[in-house]
Amino acid sequence: MDPKSWINLEKAAILLVEPNSTNMQILKQVFAGFGARKPLACATADEAMEIATGQEVNLIVVSDTLGDMDGYEFVRTLRRSDTDQNVFTPVIVVSGHTKRRLVATARDCGANFVVAKPMSPQTLLERILWVAKECRPFVDTGTYLGPDRRFKDEFTDSTPRRRRKDADRPAAQAAETDQFKGAA
């Protein structure tokens, strides 16, 4: 199936926030391959907030490391901004470090997804499609504003078990998990 039949980014306003010029050129080329005409590009969170408060964007891809603040703080600031224009805009954080703690940080700041560098265009497109099709409602708890952080686990018997917490699954699934307890 042709990826362009899944999603059309030709008319989408996409904001790319990446301080490294080489990485920015790669992101621009990847999005050009997805049909995006002219993504909005900036190197700092301040520039990105200026764009986000001045016009509506459909997708934001932000690096976790920015010069003036980190990408996580940018997402928190965006979600809590006074203008409602882009508060609910999907945000994908791109990171060279995807340790569990940093993925949790991205989730807790209101990002929709984290993609690890180096990334393939296919992986990025899959995440964009997932974000576009997901049905997670936005939640505002006073300390958090963003997509619902809970995911529904739908495990099948063929789903590999990789973490200790998978042992909390039903007995048939937990039996499969036992072989991985020492590796987690």
Secondary structure, DSSP 8 states (H G I E B T S, - for coil): --GGGT---TT--EEEE-S-HHHHHHHHHHHHHTT-S--EEESSHHHHHHHHHHS--SEEEEES--SSS-HHHHHHHHHT-S--SSTT--EEEEES---HHHHHHHHHHT-SEEEESS--HHHHHHHHHHHHH----EEE-SS-EEE---------TTS---SGGGGGS-HHHHHHHGGGTTT-
